[in-house]
Amino acid sequence: MTVLKFNTNSNNRLLWLVLIGYFVVCTYFTLWTYHRQIDFSEQSALIRLEGIVKAMAFQINGDAHRDLSNRFEAKDAIQFYAQDKDYNQIHQVLKLNYEANSLKSPAYTMIFNTSSDHFEFIATSSDVPYFRHTYDSFHPILKNKYTEGGVIPQYADQLGVWLSAFAPIRDSEGKTV
């Protein structure tokens, strides 16, 4: 007579090790796939935003933007978008692009104020201008590349979490305005 004995404790341990290993591998690949999809979505959104801002910058009259910035130097000097012909023209370009591209936050133009080392808003797609309001919490990429344009991967500031793209507006001489 032959008797086979199985140690059920070692079989249970082996089964548990296999199940735990399977769970760990599945969890790893699920998280890896999730993070790759987030990265892909972020890159896609940045490429889309970059295309939108380049098109907007190309449509904006740089000479009018420069003249507007030089003519009105005080904060809130523009109170409504139809107050100035140049502001209204830039506002309309921004608003049409904002609506056509179903953007979630307003589009705007800015200038860099070298004396105070911050950016100031000039025109916006919003119906309520925030002319010459300061933007102090800008990402360093914006200051480093504002004359050439670029994208800013996900970042947080006091107003929320953002993905951003920016492009220079150039006057008729090719200078960034």
MIROBA-513165 format. One record per atom (N, C-alpha, C, O): residue in one letter; chain; x, y, z; atom name. Coordinates in pm, whole numbers, plus 50000, padded with zeros to 5 digits. Atoms other than C-alpha are relative to their C-alpha. Example, Ala and Ser with C-alpha at 12.3 -4.5 7.8 and 13.67 -1.06 7.14 Angstrom:
BEGIN
  residu  chaine      u      v      w  atome
       a       A  50089  49881  50000      N
       a       A  51230  49550  50780     CA
       a       A  50090  50120  50000      C
       a       A  50194  50118  50066      O
       s       A  49918  49881  49994      N
       s       A  51367  49894  50714     CA
       s       A  49923  50109  50073      C
       s       A  49974  50220  50090      O
This chain:
BEGIN
  residu  chaine      u      v      w  atome
       m       A  50084  49884  50000      N
       m       A  50000  50000  50000     CA
       m       A  50089  50123  50000      C
       m       A  50183  50136  50078      O
       t       A  49925  49876  50012      N
       t       A  50130  50339  49896     CA
       t       A  49910  50113  50047      C
       t       A  49793  50122  50010      O
       v       A  50077  49887  49944      N
       v       A  50019  50647  50077     CA
       v       A  50074  50128  49963      C
       v       A  50194  50143  49985      O
       l       A  49945  49869  50029      N
       l       A  50073  50997  49954     CA
       l       A  49942  50101  50097      C
       l       A  49821  50108  50118      O
       k       A  50045  49897  49907      N
       k       A  50057  51275  50202     CA
       k       A  50038  50137  49944      C
       k       A  50148  50157  49893      O
       f       A  49974  49863  50040      N
       f       A  50031  51640  50115     CA
       f       A  49997  50088  50123      C
       f       A  49907  50078  50207      O
       n       A  49997  49906  49890      N
       n       A  50128  51905  50356     CA
       n       A  49914  50120  49959      C
       n       A  49955  50202  49877      O
       t       A  50094  49895  50040      N
       t       A  49833  52138  50330     CA
       t       A  50050  50138  50039      C
       t       A  50015  50236  49974      O
       n       A  49947  49869  49962      N
       n       A  50015  52418  50511     CA
       n       A  50092  50054  49892      C
       n       A  50083  50172  49858      O
       s       A  49909  49952  50104      N
       s       A  50287  52438  50244     CA
       s       A  49924  50027  49870      C
       s       A  49960  50119  49797      O
       n       A  50081  49973  50119      N
       n       A  50026  52413  49964     CA
       n       A  49925  50132  50013      C
       n       A  49915  50208  49917      O
       n       A  50071  49874  49976      N
       n       A  49828  52698  50119     CA
       n       A  50095  50118  49991      C
       n       A  50061  50223  49936      O
       r       A  49901  49892  50009      N
       r       A  50143  52907  50154     CA
       r       A  50038  50029  49855      C
       r       A  50047  50144  49813      O
       l       A  49966  49984  50141      N
       l       A  50236  52847  49793     CA
       l       A  49887  50069  49925      C
       l       A  49911  50158  49843      O
       l       A  50116  49938  50065      N
       l       A  49884  52936  49680     CA
       l       A  49992  50148  50035      C
       l       A  49968  50232  49948      O
       w       A  50004  49860  49958      N
       w       A  49893  53257  49883     CA
       w       A  50113  50080  49937      C
       w       A  50092  50194  49897      O
       l       A  49889  49931  50063      N
       l       A  50236  53350  49747     CA
       l       A  49970  50029  49852      C
       l       A  49998  50138  49802      O
       v       A  50036  49982  50141      N
       v       A  50114  53299  49390     CA
       v       A  49893  50108  49986      C
       v       A  49904  50194  49899      O
       l       A  50106  49899  50006      N
       l       A  49799  53505  49453     CA
       l       A  50052  50140  50032      C
       l       A  50016  50237  49966      O
       i       A  49944  49869  49964      N
       i       A  49991  53786  49624     CA
       i       A  50090  50050  49887      C
       i       A  50085  50168  49852      O
       g       A  49915  49961  50113      N
       g       A  50249  53788  49342     CA
       g       A  49918  50046  49882      C
       g       A  49951  50147  49819      O
       y       A  50089  49961  50109      N
       y       A  49972  53801  49083     CA
       y       A  49938  50137  50028      C
       y       A  49930  50220  49938      O
       f       A  50060  49873  49960      N
       f       A  49805  54088  49272     CA
       f       A  50103  50114  49986      C
       f       A  50070  50221  49935      O
       v       A  49895  49897  50008      N
       v       A  50136  54282  49296     CA
       v       A  50030  50033  49854      C
       v       A  50041  50151  49819      O
       v       A  49971  49977  50142      N
       v       A  50209  54238  48922     CA
       v       A  49884  50075  49934      C
       v       A  49906  50169  49858      O
       c       A  50118  49931  50058      N
       c       A  49853  54340  48826     CA
       c       A  49993  50145  50047      C
       c       A  49965  50234  49966      O
       t       A  50003  49865  49946      N
       t       A  49868  54645  49054     CA
       t       A  50107  50086  49935      C
       t       A  50082  50200  49897      O
       y       A  49890  49926  50062      N
       y       A  50205  54750  48914     CA
       y       A  49964  50040  49857      C
       y       A  49979  50157  49821      O
       f       A  50031  49968  50140      N
       f       A  50089  54729  48551     CA
       f       A  49879  50093  49987      C
       f       A  49873  50174  49895      O
       t       A  50115  49909  50000      N
       t       A  49760  54902  48629     CA
       t       A  50046  50143  50028      C
       t       A  50007  50236  49958      O
       l       A  49950  49867  49966      N
       l       A  49939  55195  48794     CA
       l       A  50091  50054  49890      C
       l       A  50085  50173  49859      O
       w       A  49910  49958  50107      N
       w       A  50203  55207  48519     CA
       w       A  49918  50049  49879      C
       w       A  49949  50153  49821      O
       t       A  50086  49963  50113      N
       t       A  49932  55218  48249     CA
       t       A  49926  50131  50031      C
       t       A  49915  50217  49944      O
       y       A  50071  49879  49958      N
       y       A  49738  55484  48442     CA
       y       A  50091  50123  49987      C
       y       A  50050  50224  49931      O
       h       A  49908  49886  50005      N
       h       A  50042  55712  48476     CA
       h       A  50046  50031  49857      C
       h       A  50064  50147  49822      O
       r       A  49964  49977  50140      N
       r       A  50141  55665  48112     CA
       r       A  49885  50071  49928      C
       r       A  49909  50159  49845      O
       q       A  50116  49936  50063      N
       q       A  49787  55761  48007     CA
       q       A  49988  50146  50044      C
       q       A  49954  50232  49962      O
       i       A  50002  49862  49951      N
       i       A  49800  56074  48226     CA
       i       A  50108  50081  49929      C
       i       A  50081  50193  49884      O
       d       A  49892  49931  50070      N
       d       A  50136  56170  48075     CA
       d       A  49964  50026  49853      C
       d       A  49987  50135  49801      O
       f       A  50041  49985  50140      N
       f       A  50002  56111  47724     CA
       f       A  49893  50108  49986      C
       f       A  49899  50190  49895      O
       s       A  50107  49900  50005      N
       s       A  49690  56320  47795     CA
       s       A  50055  50140  50023      C
       s       A  50014  50235  49956      O
       e       A  49939  49870  49974      N
       e       A  49900  56604  47938     CA
       e       A  50076  50049  49878      C
       e       A  50064  50165  49839      O
       q       A  49924  49962  50119      N
       q       A  50130  56605  47636     CA
       q       A  49906  50039  49885      C
       q       A  49932  50135  49813      O
       s       A  50097  49968  50106      N
       s       A  49832  56602  47399     CA
       s       A  49936  50137  50025      C
       s       A  49921  50216  49932      O
       a       A  50061  49871  49967      N
       a       A  49671  56895  47582     CA
       a       A  50100  50114  49978      C
       a       A  50062  50220  49929      O
       l       A  49899  49896  50019      N
       l       A  49998  57092  47578     CA
       l       A  50024  50029  49852      C
       l       A  50041  50144  49813      O
       i       A  49982  49981  50145      N
       i       A  50042  57035  47204     CA
       i       A  49881  50079  49943      C
       i       A  49899  50169  49861      O
       r       A  50119  49929  50046      N
       r       A  49684  57150  47146     CA
       r       A  50005  50147  50041      C
       r       A  49981  50236  49959      O
       l       A  49992  49863  49951      N
       l       A  49729  57460  47364     CA
       l       A  50107  50081  49927      C
       l       A  50087  50198  49895      O
       e       A  49893  49932  50071      N
       e       A  50056  57545  47193     CA
       e       A  49955  50043  49860      C
       e       A  49985  50154  49816      O
       g       A  50053  49965  50132      N
       g       A  49886  57536  46853     CA
       g       A  49902  50115  50007      C
       g       A  49903  50203  49921      O
       i       A  50099  49893  49984      N
       i       A  49605  57759  46977     CA
       i       A  50068  50133  50025      C
       i       A  50035  50233  49960      O
       v       A  49938  49870  49968      N
       v       A  49832  58026  47127     CA
       v       A  50087  50051  49885      C
       v       A  50097  50172  49865      O
       k       A  49923  49954  50116      N
       k       A  50058  58033  46822     CA
       k       A  49909  50063  49896      C
       k       A  49944  50165  49835      O
       a       A  50097  49943  50094      N
       a       A  49753  58094  46603     CA
       a       A  49950  50135  50050      C
       a       A  49937  50229  49972      O
       m       A  50045  49872  49944      N
       m       A  49630  58368  46838     CA
       m       A  50106  50107  49985      C
       m       A  50077  50219  49943      O
       a       A  49891  49902  50007      N
       a       A  49969  58539  46852     CA
       a       A  50019  50050  49857      C
       a       A  50048  50167  49834      O
       f       A  49986  49964  50140      N
       f       A  49985  58536  46473     CA
       f       A  49887  50095  49956      C
       f       A  49909  50182  49872      O
       q       A  50116  49919  50039      N
       q       A  49637  58695  46446     CA
       q       A  49998  50138  50065      C
       q       A  49930  50228  50016      O
       i       A  50003  49873  49927      N
       i       A  49705  58976  46693     CA
       i       A  50098  50099  49936      C
       i       A  50212  50065  49907      O
       n       A  49917  49893  50055      N
       n       A  49838  59303  46552     CA
       n       A  50098  50045  50109      C
       n       A  50059  50109  50206      O
       g       A  49898  49968  49901      N
       g       A  50165  59346  46742     CA
       g       A  50021  50148  50020      C
       g       A  50047  50193  50132      O
       d       A  49985  49855  49988      N
       d       A  50191  59717  46666     CA
       d       A  49887  50059  50085      C
       d       A  49911  50146  50168      O
       a       A  50114  49952  49920      N
       a       A  49842  59775  46810     CA
       a       A  50018  49960  50147      C
       a       A  49987  50039  50237      O
       h       A  49977  50045  49862      N
       h       A  49934  59569  47119     CA
       h       A  50106  50087  50068      C
       h       A  50089  50127  50183      O
       r       A  49894  49914  49946      N
       r       A  50253  59772  47171     CA
       r       A  49946  50140  50029      C
       r       A  49971  50196  50135      O
       d       A  50055  49865  49983      N
       d       A  50069  60102  47121     CA
       d       A  49902  50004  50118      C
       d       A  49903  50099  50196      O
       l       A  50095  50008  49888      N
       l       A  49794  59997  47362     CA
       l       A  50074  49998  50133      C
       l       A  50037  50070  50226      O
       s       A  49921  50009  49876      N
       s       A  50051  59905  47628     CA
       s       A  50067  50132  50034      C
       s       A  50079  50167  50151      O
       n       A  49933  49872  49976      N
       n       A  50230  60238  47583     CA
       n       A  49902  50113  50031      C
       n       A  49935  50204  50107      O
       r       A  50100  49895  49982      N
       r       A  49914  60451  47574     CA
       r       A  49935  49997  50138      C
       r       A  49907  50102  50196      O
       f       A  50068  50014  49870      N
       f       A  49758  60315  47894     CA
       f       A  50095  49930  50097      C
       f       A  50119  49810  50085      O
       e       A  49902  50057  49908      N
       e       A  50005  60264  48177     CA
       e       A  49944  49973  50139      C
       e       A  50010  49909  50221      O
       a       A  50056  50018  49866      N
       a       A  49773  60266  48479     CA
       a       A  49916  49872  50008      C
       a       A  49855  49829  49910      O
       k       A  50083  50117  49974      N
       k       A  49606  59962  48630     CA
       k       A  49853  50040  49983      C
       k       A  49811  50146  50029      O
       d       A  50143  49978  50027      N
       d       A  49240  59938  48519     CA
       d       A  49972  50122  49913      C
       d       A  49863  50178  49919      O
       a       A  50022  49888  50092      N
       a       A  49288  60215  48261     CA
       a       A  49898  49960  49894      C
       a       A  49829  50047  49840      O
       i       A  50104  50051  50090      N
       i       A  49070  59997  48035     CA
       i       A  49894  49933  50089      C
       i       A  49924  49837  50160      O
       q       A  50107  50050  49915      N
       q       A  48736  59932  48206     CA
       q       A  49903  49906  49927      C
       q       A  49842  49819  49990      O
       f       A  50087  50088  50078      N
       f       A  48539  59767  47924     CA
       f       A  50061  49982  49863      C
       f       A  50134  50070  49815      O
       y       A  49926  50038  50120      N
       y       A  48646  59600  47604     CA
       y       A  49981  50094  49881      C
       y       A  50069  50101  49796      O
       a       A  50022  49910  50114      N
       a       A  48494  59856  47361     CA
       a       A  50053  50141  50026      C
       a       A  50031  50231  49945      O
       q       A  49950  49868  49962      N
       q       A  48664  60148  47536     CA
       q       A  50109  50050  49904      C
       q       A  50120  50170  49880      O
       d       A  49890  49962  50088      N
       d       A  48962  60144  47299     CA
       d       A  49998  49910  49877      C
       d       A  49975  49789  49887      O
       k       A  50004  50074  50126      N
       k       A  48979  60040  46933     CA
       k       A  50102  49886  49998      C
       k       A  50068  49774  49959      O
       d       A  49897  50104  50001      N
       d       A  49307  59849  46971     CA
       d       A  49969  49889  50099      C
       d       A  49985  49770  50069      O
       y       A  50036  50102  49902      N
       y       A  49194  59675  47289     CA
       y       A  49887  49913  49947      C
       y       A  49892  49790  49958      O
       n       A  50116  50075  50051      N
       n       A  48864  59575  47129     CA
       n       A  50042  49903  49888      C
       n       A  49994  49790  49883      O
       q       A  49953  50086  50108      N
       q       A  49042  59437  46821     CA
       q       A  50071  49876  50056      C
       q       A  50046  49764  50011      O
       i       A  49927  50113  49939      N
       i       A  49274  59220  47036     CA
       i       A  49904  49912  50078      C
       i       A  49911  49789  50072      O
       h       A  50101  50075  49923      N
       h       A  48986  59120  47264     CA
       h       A  49918  49910  49908      C
       h       A  49892  49794  49941      O
       q       A  50082  50080  50093      N
       q       A  48782  59001  46965     CA
       q       A  50077  49879  49948      C
       q       A  50020  49771  49935      O
       v       A  49918  50114  50045      N
       v       A  49070  58782  46838     CA
       v       A  50006  49895  50110      C
       v       A  49987  49776  50085      O
       l       A  49991  50093  49887      N
       l       A  49112  58628  47183     CA
       l       A  49867  49931  50027      C
       l       A  49862  49810  50051      O
       k       A  50132  50056  49970      N
       k       A  48739  58581  47236     CA
       k       A  49957  49898  49893      C
       k       A  49905  49791  49927      O
       l       A  50037  50094  50107      N
       l       A  48679  58418  46896     CA
       l       A  50078  49868  50013      C
       l       A  50021  49761  49996      O
       n       A  49919  50121  49983      N
       n       A  48967  58174  46955     CA
       n       A  49961  49924  50126      C
       n       A  49960  49801  50126      O
       y       A  50045  50062  49874      N
       y       A  48853  58108  47313     CA
       y       A  49873  49917  49975      C
       y       A  49863  49802  50018      O
       e       A  50126  50070  50027      N
       e       A  48505  58015  47192     CA
       e       A  50017  49887  49899      C
       e       A  49963  49778  49919      O
       a       A  49982  50101  50104      N
       a       A  48615  57825  46880     CA
       a       A  50073  49876  50051      C
       a       A  50051  49766  50002      O
       n       A  49921  50112  49947      N
       n       A  48854  57608  47083     CA
       n       A  49946  49945  50132      C
       n       A  50009  49859  50193      O
       s       A  50066  50046  49877      N
       s       A  48619  57556  47382     CA
       s       A  50098  49997  50119      C
       s       A  50108  49898  50190      O
       l       A  49906  49991  49889      N
       l       A  48882  57673  47630     CA
       l       A  49926  50012  50132      C
       l       A  49815  50065  50137      O
       k       A  50065  50000  49868      N
       k       A  48805  57637  47999     CA
       k       A  50031  50123  50083      C
       k       A  49958  50154  50177      O
       s       A  49967  49877  49929      N
       s       A  48976  57954  48120     CA
       s       A  50034  50106  49895      C
       s       A  50070  50073  49783      O
       p       A  49980  49893  50098      N
       p       A  49018  58295  47954     CA
       p       A  50142  49999  49940      C
       p       A  50238  49957  50005      O
       a       A  49871  49976  50063      N
       a       A  49298  58365  47710     CA
       a       A  50035  50146  50025      C
       a       A  49946  50229  50039      O
       y       A  49961  49863  49972      N
       y       A  49500  58678  47768     CA
       y       A  50138  50027  49942      C
       y       A  50213  49935  49910      O
       t       A  49866  49958  50039      N
       t       A  49804  58874  47659     CA
       t       A  50063  50068  50121      C
       t       A  49994  50121  50208      O
       m       A  49928  49939  49889      N
       m       A  50072  59000  47895     CA
       m       A  50124  50069  49947      C
       m       A  50171  50040  49837      O
       i       A  49869  49941  50026      N
       i       A  50378  59218  47895     CA
       i       A  50085  49977  50125      C
       i       A  50031  49963  50235      O
       f       A  49912  50013  49884      N
       f       A  50681  59178  48119     CA
       f       A  50050  50137  50040      C
       f       A  50111  50207  49959      O
       n       A  49957  49872  49946      N
       n       A  50748  59482  48337     CA
       n       A  50137  49978  50064      C
       n       A  50146  49921  50173      O
       t       A  49864  50025  49951      N
       t       A  51125  59479  48384     CA
       t       A  50031  50076  50129      C
       t       A  50110  50029  50210      O
       s       A  49971  49921  49879      N
       s       A  51123  59750  48654     CA
       s       A  49944  49934  50126      C
       s       A  50005  49945  50232      O
       s       A  50057  50066  49882      N
       s       A  50897  59550  48887     CA
       s       A  50017  49848  49995      C
       s       A  49977  49778  50089      O
       d       A  49970  50143  50016      N
       d       A  51003  59203  48758     CA
       d       A  49875  49912  50012      C
       d       A  49877  49808  50078      O
       h       A  50120  50084  50006      N
       h       A  50651  59075  48699     CA
       h       A  49927  50026  49868      C
       h       A  49957  50120  49794      O
       f       A  50081  49986  50121      N
       f       A  50401  59029  48419     CA
       f       A  49875  50080  50033      C
       f       A  49826  50078  50146      O
       e       A  50126  49926  49987      N
       e       A  50099  59253  48364     CA
       e       A  49908  49957  49887      C
       e       A  49949  49947  49772      O
       f       A  50100  50037  50100      N
       f       A  49782  59147  48186     CA
       f       A  49965  50123  49916      C
       f       A  49954  50234  49968      O
       i       A  50041  49891  50088      N
       i       A  49689  59357  47885     CA
       i       A  49859  49972  49949      C
       i       A  49764  50037  49992      O
       a       A  50132  50029  50056      N
       a       A  49401  59205  47687     CA
       a       A  49956  49860  50043      C
       a       A  50039  49776  50079      O
       t       A  50054  50130  49961      N
       t       A  49173  58911  47764     CA
       t       A  49879  49965  49914      C
       t       A  49816  50052  49855      O
       s       A  50121  50044  50070      N
       s       A  48901  58703  47604     CA
       s       A  49876  50023  50087      C
       s       A  49763  50020  50037      O
       s       A  50110  49974  49907      N
       s       A  48687  58775  47910     CA
       s       A  49936  50135  49967      C
       s       A  50004  50226  49920      O
       d       A  50069  49873  50025      N
       d       A  48426  59049  47879     CA
       d       A  50037  50107  50102      C
       d       A  50012  50226  50081      O
       v       A  49956  49905  49897      N
       v       A  48567  59210  48195     CA
       v       A  50153  50006  49996      C
       v       A  50219  49909  50034      O
       p       A  49854  49990  50007      N
       p       A  48922  59338  48139     CA
       p       A  50063  50004  50140      C
       p       A  50003  50056  50234      O
       y       A  49919  49979  49880      N
       y       A  49184  59310  48411     CA
       y       A  50132  50060  49954      C
       y       A  50241  50006  49973      O
       f       A  49891  49929  50066      N
       f       A  49407  59556  48237     CA
       f       A  50107  50042  50101      C
       f       A  50078  50108  50201      O
       r       A  49881  49968  49921      N
       r       A  49757  59591  48388     CA
       r       A  49997  49943  50142      C
       r       A  50073  49987  50227      O
       h       A  49991  50070  49873      N
       h       A  49676  59366  48683     CA
       h       A  50126  49916  49996      C
       h       A  50163  49865  49890      O
       t       A  49873  50072  49999      N
       t       A  49995  59196  48793     CA
       t       A  49980  49850  50014      C
       t       A  49883  49802  50073      O
       y       A  49995  50146  49989      N
       y       A  50074  58828  48761     CA
       y       A  50136  49969  50061      C
       y       A  50236  49956  49990      O
       d       A  49875  50019  49927      N
       d       A  50337  58766  49028     CA
       d       A  50038  49854  50016      C
       d       A  50157  49823  50030      O
       s       A  49971  50141  49971      N
       s       A  50308  58389  49073     CA
       s       A  50025  49919  49874      C
       s       A  49985  49802  49865      O
       f       A  49977  50068  50127      N
       f       A  50421  58302  48722     CA
       f       A  50107  49892  50015      C
       f       A  50194  49899  50102      O
       h       A  49903  50109  50002      N
       h       A  50615  57985  48650     CA
       h       A  50131  50053  49939      C
       h       A  50126  50135  49847      O
       p       A  49873  49951  50055      N
       p       A  50989  58045  48583     CA
       p       A  50017  49979  49849      C
       p       A  50085  50058  49783      O
       i       A  49990  50024  50144      N
       i       A  50957  57895  48234     CA
       i       A  49943  50118  49922      C
       i       A  49996  50154  49817      O
       l       A  50062  49887  50069      N
       l       A  50731  58187  48138     CA
       l       A  50099  50116  49987      C
       l       A  50111  50175  49880      O
       k       A  49904  49888  50004      N
       k       A  50994  58446  48228     CA
       k       A  50120  49966  49911      C
       k       A  50169  50051  49838      O
       n       A  49881  50039  50075      N
       n       A  51279  58249  48071     CA
       n       A  49976  49993  49850      C
       n       A  50068  50014  49771      O
       k       A  50026  50024  50142      N
       k       A  51104  58187  47738     CA
       k       A  49890  50088  49940      C
       k       A  49837  50056  49834      O
       y       A  50113  49923  50051      N
       y       A  50846  58461  47693     CA
       y       A  50027  50063  49864      C
       y       A  49931  50096  49794      O
       t       A  49972  49943  50131      N
       t       A  51026  58598  47386     CA
       t       A  49999  49895  49889      C
       t       A  49994  49930  49771      O
       e       A  50002  50107  50101      N
       e       A  51027  58258  47210     CA
       e       A  49877  49911  50008      C
       e       A  49843  49844  49911      O
       g       A  50118  50083  49983      N
       g       A  50718  58084  47349     CA
       g       A  50034  49862  50052      C
       g       A  50150  49821  50054      O
       g       A  49980  50135  49948      N
       g       A  50669  57740  47494     CA
       g       A  49878  49950  50072      C
       g       A  49769  50007  50062      O
       v       A  50106  50059  49920      N
       v       A  50461  57522  47718     CA
       v       A  50049  49983  50143      C
       v       A  50169  49975  50169      O
       i       A  49968  50021  49859      N
       i       A  50447  57480  48094     CA
       i       A  49921  49877  50044      C
       i       A  49798  49880  50048      O
       p       A  50070  50120  49953      N
       p       A  50368  57128  48219     CA
       p       A  49922  50031  50127      C
       p       A  49933  50140  50183      O
       q       A  50089  49979  49885      N
       q       A  50124  57085  48505     CA
       q       A  50073  50066  50116      C
       q       A  50180  50022  50159      O
       y       A  49947  49928  49885      N
       y       A  50189  57332  48787     CA
       y       A  49883  50056  50080      C
       y       A  49771  50064  50031      O
       a       A  50104  49946  49912      N
       a       A  49996  57479  49078     CA
       a       A  50041  50141  50043      C
       a       A  50158  50169  50066      O
       d       A  49980  49869  49940      N
       d       A  49957  57838  49192     CA
       d       A  49881  50028  50091      C
       d       A  49801  49938  50119      O
       q       A  50108  49969  49906      N
       q       A  49717  58019  49424     CA
       q       A  49861  49989  49939      C
       q       A  49761  49985  50011      O
       l       A  50130  50006  50067      N
       l       A  49440  57998  49163     CA
       l       A  49961  49860  49954      C
       l       A  49848  49839  49911      O
       g       A  50035  50135  50040      N
       g       A  49457  57625  49086     CA
       g       A  50117  49925  49939      C
       g       A  50233  49963  49954      O
       v       A  49901  50082  50068      N
       v       A  49639  57360  48886     CA
       v       A  49981  50021  49850      C
       v       A  49869  50019  49800      O
       w       A  50007  49955  50139      N
       w       A  49724  57447  48526     CA
       w       A  50094  49925  49908      C
       w       A  50195  49869  49950      O
       l       A  49913  50028  50112      N
       l       A  49869  57344  48195     CA
       l       A  49997  50128  49919      C
       l       A  49889  50184  49898      O
       s       A  49998  49873  50072      N
       s       A  49983  57648  47997     CA
       s       A  50087  49994  49876      C
       s       A  50182  49916  49868      O
       a       A  49919  49979  50119      N
       a       A  50117  57747  47660     CA
       a       A  50001  50149  49972      C
       a       A  49905  50220  50002      O
       f       A  49988  49858  50029      N
       f       A  50240  58086  47546     CA
       f       A  50082  50019  49874      C
       f       A  50169  49938  49842      O
       a       A  49929  49967  50123      N
       a       A  50365  58248  47227     CA
       a       A  50019  50151  49995      C
       a       A  49932  50226  50039      O
       p       A  49976  49856  50006      N
       p       A  50520  58588  47163     CA
       p       A  49915  50068  49893      C
       p       A  49890  50011  49787      O
       i       A  50066  49915  50099      N
       i       A  50327  58861  46988     CA
       i       A  50109  50093  49949      C
       i       A  50181  50155  50028      O
       r       A  49892  49920  50059      N
       r       A  50557  59042  46748     CA
       r       A  49942  50119  49922      C
       r       A  49837  50110  49858      O
       d       A  50039  49882  50076      N
       d       A  50532  59390  46601     CA
       d       A  50053  49988  49857      C
       d       A  50111  49887  49820      O
       s       A  49960  50005  50141      N
       s       A  50605  59479  46238     CA
       s       A  50152  49993  49982      C
       s       A  50200  49960  49874      O
       e       A  49853  50011  50006      N
       e       A  50979  59492  46318     CA
       e       A  50050  49866  50051      C
       e       A  50171  49840  50052      O
       g       A  49961  50131  49950      N
       g       A  50975  59140  46463     CA
       g       A  50035  49997  50149      C
       g       A  50079  49894  50200      O
       k       A  49969  49994  49857      N
       k       A  51021  59254  46824     CA
       k       A  49882  49944  50080      C
       k       A  49766  49966  50045      O
       t       A  50104  50050  49910      N
       t       A  50831  59075  47101     CA
       t       A  49939  50114  50077      C
       t       A  50008  50191  50143      O
       v       A  50070  49892  49931      N
       v       A  50567  59307  47238     CA
       v       A  49904  49940  50103      C
       v       A  49834  50014  50172      O
